[in-house]
Amino acid sequence: MATKKKATAKTSSSGSKKSTVKAKSRPASSRKKKITENDIRKRAEKIYNERVAKGIPGDSESDWLQAEKELKGLK
């Protein structure tokens, strides 16, 4: 038989009860920003410009896929 835990309340010096429930918040580093098509488009354009400046052959589709992988953290 499982036992249930009851929520506790603390009594302040004035005699009133206060709830001890705390809201869970995640650190900013663990929050993930939704990646938009526009984010991918901007990164793909940077990849394209870097690639062309270095004289590396390629195409827009591979630039897009690389940008998507980088932004979404895929391997």
C-alpha positions in Angstrom: 0.0 0.0 0.0 1.5 3.3 -1.0 1.4 6.3 1.3 0.6 9.7 0.2 2.5 12.8 1.3 0.6 15.8 2.5 1.5 19.3 1.5 2.9 21.3 4.4 2.3 24.8 5.3 4.5 26.9 7.5 3.2 29.2 10.2 4.8 32.7 10.3 5.4 34.6 13.5 2.1 36.3 13.0 0.3 33.0 13.2 -0.9 32.9 9.5 -0.1 29.9 7.3 2.0 30.3 4.2 2.1 27.9 1.3 5.6 26.4 0.6 4.8 25.5 -3.0 7.6 26.8 -5.3 7.3 27.1 -9.1 9.8 25.1 -11.0 11.8 27.2 -13.4 14.4 26.0 -15.9 17.7 27.8 -16.3 17.9 30.0 -19.4 20.5 27.6 -20.9 18.0 24.7 -20.9 15.2 26.7 -22.6 15.1 26.0 -26.3 14.2 28.7 -28.8 12.0 27.5 -31.6 14.0 27.5 -34.8 12.1 29.2 -37.7 12.4 29.0 -41.4 13.8 32.5 -41.4 16.5 31.5 -38.9 17.5 28.6 -41.2 17.4 30.9 -44.3 19.8 33.4 -42.6 22.3 30.8 -41.6 22.1 29.1 -45.0 22.9 32.4 -46.6 26.0 32.8 -44.3 27.1 29.3 -45.2 26.7 30.1 -48.9 28.7 33.4 -48.6 31.5 31.6 -46.7 31.6 28.7 -49.2 31.7 31.0 -52.2 34.4 33.2 -50.7 36.6 30.1 -50.2 35.8 28.8 -53.7 34.2 25.6 -52.4 31.6 24.0 -54.7 28.1 23.3 -53.5 24.5 24.1 -53.9 21.7 25.9 -52.0 20.1 22.6 -50.9 23.2 21.4 -49.1 23.7 24.9 -47.5 20.1 24.7 -46.2 20.5 21.2 -44.8 23.8 22.2 -43.1 22.1 25.3 -41.6 19.2 23.2 -40.3 21.5 20.6 -38.7 23.6 23.3 -37.0 20.6 25.3 -35.7 18.7 22.2 -34.5 21.8 20.6 -33.0 21.6 17.5 -35.2 24.6 15.4 -36.0 
